[in-house]
Amino acid sequence: MVKTTDYESRAENQWCPGCPNFGILTALKQALVTLDKAPHEVCLVSGIGQAAKLPHYLKCSFFNGLHGRAIPAATGIKIANPDLVTIVTTGDGDCYGEGGNHFLHALRRNPDITVIVHNNRLYALTKGQASPTTPVGTRTRLQFSGVEAYPIQGLATAIVHNAPFVARGFAGEIDGLAKLIGQAIETRGFSLIEVIQPCITWGSHPVSWYRDRIELLPADYDRHDRDTALSLALTQGEQIPIGVLYEGALRPLFAQHYRTRVSEGPLAALPPIEQSKIEARLGRFKGE
């Protein structure tokens, strides 16, 4: 039986004391324990930023790569070893800014990974500059007169592309967030959870401001109604709906064709390719 202590890491945590990221970390541990996933069955993938530090604070396999490049790395990991629970933990800047192109094409390809976006609407690690999700007019340490560019709508983009699982969570609602993460992991295909994660150092609103506006979706909400889901994803008013916004139709997974018709098993389980075959393939490319 897997326990929360199985995931305890000895790495020194460098988040600000009281940062809502701790809630996301706790929720992720809780979800993995509930699913009875042992550390060796899990691989976390991240890029650069405060959210990208999360894998350091869990005792499991992880890959910490370049800024914005977590999704392609996670896709490759899942292709090589489809038995691994592969989770991307990323920030709004890391995913939608530097990694925006990878995010879009992952929606097309449908790799079987879960992407958790910590959305604090800022580049917190680099001291509070505007990110791709910062609202118009917000004044930051760099945008002195207010942000002029309109924010990226990550959730709406995923819904338009019929992603199998699209949800919004809140770092201050740990039990609910843990449940969303568990559902995302169990969903076959690309799953996106955007987590409201207010920055207590550089943010324009305290955690309590968001807590007063959080509104759980009703039990009878239709998760397959794309028009309503889009409307809720774009909601910027006094109420912020959280929960599973949309469940798209299941479709083939990225690399499924290869695994069923070409490979006899996961790439990670295959023996190394013979050097002679590699040289022969390179020779074909060279026209030899």
C-alpha positions as CSV (number, residue, x, y, z in Angstrom):
1,M,0.0,0.0,0.0
2,V,1.5,3.3,-1.1
3,K,1.8,6.0,1.6
4,T,2.4,9.8,1.3
5,T,5.7,9.3,3.1
6,D,6.9,7.2,0.1
7,Y,7.1,10.5,-1.9
8,E,9.0,12.5,0.7
9,S,12.1,14.2,-0.8
10,R,15.1,15.5,1.0
11,A,15.6,18.4,-1.3
12,E,15.4,21.8,0.3
13,N,12.2,23.6,-0.7
14,Q,12.8,27.1,-2.1
15,W,9.3,28.3,-2.5
16,C,8.1,31.3,-0.4
17,P,6.7,30.3,2.9
18,G,2.9,30.0,2.5
19,C,3.1,29.8,-1.3
20,P,-0.1,28.1,-2.8
21,N,2.4,25.8,-4.7
22,F,2.5,23.8,-1.4
23,G,-1.2,23.1,-1.9
24,I,-0.6,21.7,-5.4
25,L,2.3,19.6,-4.2
26,T,0.1,18.1,-1.4
27,A,-2.8,17.5,-3.8
28,L,-0.5,15.7,-6.2
29,K,0.9,13.4,-3.5
30,Q,-2.7,12.8,-2.3
31,A,-3.8,11.9,-5.8
32,L,-1.0,9.5,-6.4
33,V,-1.5,7.7,-3.1
34,T,-5.2,7.4,-3.7
35,L,-4.5,5.8,-7.1
36,D,-2.0,3.5,-5.3
37,K,0.8,4.6,-7.7
38,A,4.3,3.9,-6.3
39,P,7.1,6.4,-6.9
40,H,8.8,4.1,-9.5
41,E,5.6,4.1,-11.6
42,V,5.5,7.9,-11.9
43,C,7.6,10.4,-13.9
44,L,7.3,14.1,-13.5
45,V,8.5,16.5,-16.2
46,S,9.1,20.2,-15.9
47,G,10.8,23.1,-17.6
48,I,11.9,26.3,-15.8
49,G,10.1,28.4,-13.1
50,Q,8.6,28.1,-9.6
51,A,6.1,25.4,-10.8
52,A,8.9,23.6,-12.5
53,K,10.7,23.1,-9.1
54,L,7.9,20.8,-7.9
55,P,9.5,17.5,-9.2
56,H,12.4,18.2,-6.9
57,Y,10.1,17.9,-3.9
58,L,8.8,14.5,-4.7
59,K,10.7,11.3,-4.5
60,C,10.0,9.7,-7.9
61,S,11.5,9.7,-11.4
62,F,11.6,13.2,-13.0
63,F,13.0,15.1,-15.9
64,N,13.8,18.8,-15.5
65,G,14.6,20.4,-18.8
66,L,14.6,23.6,-20.8
67,H,12.2,26.5,-20.4
68,G,8.9,25.7,-22.1
69,R,10.1,22.2,-23.3
70,A,8.3,20.0,-20.8
71,I,5.5,18.7,-23.0
72,P,7.7,17.3,-25.8
73,A,10.0,15.6,-23.3
74,A,6.9,14.1,-21.5
75,T,5.6,13.0,-24.9
76,G,8.8,11.2,-25.6
77,I,8.9,9.6,-22.2
78,K,5.4,8.3,-22.6
79,I,6.1,6.9,-26.0
80,A,9.2,5.0,-24.8
81,N,7.4,3.7,-21.6
82,P,3.6,3.9,-21.8
83,D,3.3,2.2,-18.4
84,L,4.7,5.3,-16.7
85,V,2.3,7.8,-15.2
86,T,3.7,10.9,-16.9
87,I,2.8,14.3,-15.5
88,V,4.0,17.7,-16.6
89,T,4.1,20.4,-13.9
90,T,4.5,23.8,-15.4
91,G,3.7,27.5,-15.0
92,D,1.5,29.8,-17.1
93,G,4.6,31.4,-18.7
94,D,6.5,28.1,-19.1
95,C,3.6,26.4,-20.8
96,Y,1.7,29.1,-22.7
97,G,4.7,31.4,-23.4
98,E,8.0,29.7,-24.1
99,G,6.1,26.4,-24.5
100,G,3.0,27.7,-26.4
101,N,3.8,26.0,-29.7
102,H,4.4,22.6,-27.9
103,F,1.1,23.0,-26.1
104,L,-0.9,23.6,-29.3
105,H,0.6,20.6,-31.0
106,A,0.1,18.3,-28.0
107,L,-3.6,19.1,-28.3
108,R,-3.5,17.8,-31.9
109,R,-1.4,14.8,-31.2
110,N,-3.1,13.6,-28.0
111,P,-0.3,12.0,-26.0
112,D,-1.4,10.2,-22.9
113,I,0.0,12.7,-20.4
114,T,-1.4,15.0,-17.7
115,V,-0.4,18.7,-17.7
116,I,-0.8,20.7,-14.6
117,V,-0.4,24.4,-15.2
118,H,0.2,26.6,-12.1
119,N,-1.4,29.8,-13.2
120,N,-0.5,32.8,-11.0
121,R,-0.7,35.2,-14.0
122,L,2.9,36.2,-13.6
123,Y,6.5,35.2,-14.1
124,A,7.1,34.8,-10.4
125,L,10.6,33.4,-10.5
126,T,11.9,36.4,-12.3
127,K,10.3,38.9,-9.9
128,G,6.8,39.6,-11.2
129,Q,6.8,40.4,-14.9
130,A,3.6,39.9,-16.9
131,S,3.0,36.4,-18.3
132,P,0.8,35.2,-21.1
133,T,-2.2,35.0,-18.8
134,T,-1.8,38.4,-17.1
135,P,-5.1,40.5,-17.5
136,V,-5.1,43.6,-19.6
137,G,-4.3,46.7,-17.6
138,T,-2.4,44.9,-14.8
139,R,0.6,46.9,-13.6
140,T,3.7,44.9,-12.9
141,R,7.3,45.5,-12.1
142,L,8.0,45.7,-15.8
143,Q,4.7,46.8,-17.4
144,F,4.5,50.1,-15.4
145,S,1.6,51.5,-17.3
146,G,-0.3,48.2,-17.4
147,V,-0.3,45.2,-19.7
148,E,-1.6,45.9,-23.2
149,A,-1.6,42.4,-24.8
150,Y,-4.7,40.2,-24.3
151,P,-4.1,37.0,-22.2
152,I,-3.8,33.5,-23.6
153,Q,-6.9,31.4,-22.9
154,G,-5.4,27.9,-22.4
155,L,-8.5,26.2,-21.1
156,A,-10.6,27.5,-24.0
157,T,-7.9,26.5,-26.5
158,A,-7.9,22.9,-25.1
159,I,-11.7,22.8,-25.3
160,V,-11.8,24.0,-28.9
161,H,-9.4,21.1,-29.7
162,N,-11.6,18.6,-28.0
163,A,-9.1,17.6,-25.4
164,P,-10.2,14.5,-23.5
165,F,-10.0,16.2,-20.1
166,V,-10.0,19.9,-19.3
167,A,-10.4,21.2,-15.7
168,R,-9.8,24.3,-13.5
169,G,-8.7,23.8,-9.9
170,F,-7.7,26.0,-7.0
171,A,-4.5,25.5,-4.9
172,G,-6.5,26.4,-1.8
173,E,-8.9,23.5,-2.3
174,I,-6.5,20.6,-1.9
175,D,-9.0,17.8,-1.6
176,G,-10.9,18.9,-4.7
177,L,-7.7,19.5,-6.6
178,A,-6.4,16.0,-5.7
179,K,-9.6,14.5,-7.1
180,L,-9.2,16.5,-10.3
181,I,-5.6,15.3,-10.7
182,G,-6.6,11.7,-10.1
183,Q,-9.3,11.9,-12.7
184,A,-6.9,13.5,-15.2
185,I,-4.3,10.7,-14.7
186,E,-7.0,8.1,-15.2
187,T,-8.2,9.7,-18.4
188,R,-6.9,8.1,-21.6
189,G,-5.3,11.0,-23.6
190,F,-4.2,14.5,-23.1
191,S,-5.4,16.0,-19.8
192,L,-5.1,19.7,-18.8
193,I,-5.6,21.1,-15.3
194,E,-5.1,24.8,-14.9
195,V,-4.7,25.6,-11.3
196,I,-5.4,29.0,-9.8
197,Q,-2.2,29.6,-7.8
198,P,-2.1,33.2,-6.5
199,C,1.4,34.6,-6.0
200,I,1.6,35.9,-2.4
201,T,4.7,37.9,-3.3
202,W,4.1,39.6,-6.6
203,G,0.4,39.0,-7.3
204,S,-2.2,41.7,-7.4
205,H,-4.8,39.8,-5.2
206,P,-4.4,37.8,-2.0
207,V,-5.4,34.1,-1.8
208,S,-8.6,35.2,0.1
209,W,-9.7,37.3,-2.9
210,Y,-9.8,34.1,-5.1
211,R,-11.3,32.0,-2.3
212,D,-14.3,34.4,-2.1
213,R,-14.9,34.0,-5.8
214,I,-14.4,30.2,-6.3
215,E,-17.6,28.4,-7.3
216,L,-17.8,24.6,-7.7
217,L,-19.5,23.4,-10.8
218,P,-22.9,21.8,-9.9
219,A,-23.2,18.0,-9.8
220,D,-25.5,17.9,-12.8
221,Y,-23.2,20.0,-15.0
222,D,-22.8,18.5,-18.5
223,R,-19.1,18.0,-19.1
224,H,-19.7,17.2,-22.8
225,D,-21.4,20.5,-23.6
226,R,-18.6,22.3,-25.4
227,D,-20.4,25.7,-25.8
228,T,-21.1,25.9,-22.1
229,A,-17.6,24.7,-21.3
230,L,-16.1,27.5,-23.5
231,S,-18.2,30.1,-21.8
232,L,-17.1,29.0,-18.3
233,A,-13.4,28.8,-19.4
234,L,-13.6,32.4,-20.5
235,T,-15.4,33.6,-17.4
236,Q,-13.5,36.6,-15.9
237,G,-16.2,37.9,-13.6
238,E,-16.8,37.9,-9.9
239,Q,-17.4,34.1,-9.9
240,I,-14.6,31.7,-10.9
241,P,-16.0,28.2,-11.7
242,I,-13.8,25.2,-10.8
243,G,-14.1,21.5,-11.6
244,V,-14.1,19.5,-14.8
245,L,-15.1,21.9,-17.5
246,Y,-15.0,19.6,-20.5
247,E,-14.5,15.9,-21.5
248,G,-13.9,15.5,-25.2
249,A,-14.5,12.3,-27.2
250,L,-11.7,9.7,-26.8
251,R,-9.5,9.4,-29.8
252,P,-6.3,7.5,-30.8
253,L,-3.3,8.2,-28.7
254,F,-0.1,9.7,-30.1
255,A,2.3,6.8,-31.1
256,Q,-0.6,4.2,-30.8
257,H,-0.2,3.3,-34.5
258,Y,3.5,2.7,-34.0
259,R,3.0,0.5,-30.9
260,T,0.3,-1.6,-32.4
261,R,1.8,-2.1,-35.9
262,V,5.5,-1.6,-35.8
263,S,6.9,-2.3,-32.3
264,E,6.4,-5.6,-30.5
265,G,6.4,-3.7,-27.1
266,P,7.4,-0.5,-25.4
267,L,10.6,1.1,-26.6
268,A,11.9,1.0,-23.1
269,A,11.6,-2.8,-23.1
270,L,13.4,-3.4,-26.4
271,P,17.1,-4.3,-26.7
272,P,19.5,-1.8,-28.1
273,I,19.5,-1.5,-31.9
274,E,22.4,-3.2,-33.6
275,Q,25.2,-0.8,-34.7
276,S,25.1,-2.2,-38.2
277,K,21.4,-1.3,-38.6
278,I,22.1,2.3,-37.4
279,E,24.9,2.7,-39.9
280,A,22.8,1.3,-42.7
281,R,20.0,3.7,-42.0
282,L,22.4,6.7,-41.8
283,G,23.9,5.5,-45.1
284,R,20.4,5.7,-46.7
285,F,20.1,9.3,-45.5
286,K,23.5,10.1,-47.0
287,G,22.5,8.5,-50.3
288,E,25.2,5.8,-50.0
